[in-house]
Amino acid sequence: MNNSNKTYSEKKLKPGKATAFFICLGIAAMLWVLQALNTVYTYTIIVPVTFKNLPQNKKPLTPIPTHISVDVKASGLKLFLVLASKPFKPIEVDFNTLKSVNKQQNYILTGSGINFKNSFKFETQIKRISPDTLYFSEKNCFQKNVPIKVPLFIKCSQGYGYKKPILTPAFITIWGDTAVLKTIDTIYSQPLNLVNINKSHQSQLVIIKPNSFISSSEGEVSIFVEVDKLIEHRISLPITALNSENFKQINIFPAKVNVKFTSLQNVFSNSDTSLFRASINPAKINSNNKCNVILSTIPGNVNILSIEPKDVEILIIKK
């Protein structure tokens, strides 16, 4: 009886052939994965790319690529981690860091001249880049510098205002046929509409070329609009007469005018009040011996709300 139970227990503990097969298969798979992760491979990856500081006075002989093919040499584990970071961030290539040949006509793309880590998240060995060379030729045509203008509409929320927008760059170089360039004195960007804004704004706008035969040193312009709260101010200004030397004496009643205006917070200072000038033009006196008060000069970044009084009486004594 005891021998029978012992034989039954041994049979029960002994694994079957199918179980043993799958255990061996699992061990083999783990060993294969470990070997694959430690084996070094060369793998081709397609990466998006953007270029900046394109060479001026040069024309690309082939279209500037938007993607490049990169042969990466790395262990299986590192390749797995690199591919797990898809989609890849665009790699930025600065022409100022590229090696040039043939009197700076052609530019070579190398792993040492391009930072792939920001896109791949890991340091990798770059074996080959395709295309590996960008070809340019001299632009044998007329060139000129012109200002950039942005068709702009800005409306701030109540109680807010904005400074004069800042464009970067403010000027660009354009190339093309001499007859065509002589008709161009300004390059425009795409329009920008900002409505009910209460904070500063910055964006990139595409530069619009007048025609396809014109080339430019930049394809975009950066615009920055500083927005801040408006502060209300009131000042009293003496009124002066324009061309007063033509008369013996000019008496103005009242002699001062009250001006109410707004300016951006922390922009206007008390010293700026000296930049205001309130004037009248005696040559434009009306039948009631009155003249309109005008602000002949005002500081920048202010918005005039009211002028009181709007007109004053004058008494002129001629020479």
ZIPEUR-V175480 format. One record per run of one state. SS is the DSSP state (alpha for helix, beta for strand, coil for the rest). FROM is the first residue (numbers start at 1). TO is the last residue. If there is no record, write none. Layout:
ss->SS from->FROM to->TO
ss->SS from->FROM to->TO
//
This chain:
ss->coil from->1 to->1
ss->alpha from->2 to->13
ss->coil from->14 to->16
ss->alpha from->17 to->38
ss->coil from->39 to->39
ss->beta from->40 to->52
ss->coil from->53 to->57
ss->beta from->58 to->60
ss->coil from->61 to->66
ss->beta from->67 to->75
ss->alpha from->76 to->83
ss->coil from->84 to->90
ss->beta from->91 to->94
ss->alpha from->95 to->97
ss->coil from->98 to->98
ss->beta from->99 to->101
ss->coil from->102 to->105
ss->beta from->106 to->108
ss->coil from->109 to->116
ss->alpha from->117 to->120
ss->coil from->121 to->124
ss->beta from->125 to->130
ss->coil from->131 to->132
ss->beta from->133 to->138
ss->coil from->139 to->141
ss->beta from->142 to->149
ss->coil from->150 to->151
ss->beta from->152 to->156
ss->coil from->157 to->159
ss->beta from->160 to->162
ss->coil from->163 to->165
ss->beta from->166 to->168
ss->coil from->169 to->170
ss->beta from->171 to->176
ss->coil from->177 to->177
ss->alpha from->178 to->181
ss->coil from->182 to->185
ss->beta from->186 to->189
ss->coil from->190 to->191
ss->beta from->192 to->197
ss->coil from->198 to->200
ss->beta from->201 to->208
ss->coil from->209 to->214
ss->beta from->215 to->216
ss->coil from->217 to->219
ss->beta from->220 to->225
ss->coil from->226 to->226
ss->beta from->227 to->242
ss->coil from->243 to->243
ss->alpha from->244 to->246
ss->coil from->247 to->248
ss->beta from->249 to->253
ss->coil from->254 to->255
ss->beta from->256 to->264
ss->coil from->265 to->269
ss->alpha from->270 to->275
ss->coil from->276 to->276
ss->beta from->277 to->281
ss->alpha from->282 to->284
ss->coil from->285 to->289
ss->beta from->290 to->292
ss->coil from->293 to->293
ss->beta from->294 to->297
ss->coil from->298 to->301
ss->beta from->302 to->308
ss->coil from->309 to->310
ss->beta from->311 to->317
ss->coil from->318 to->319
//
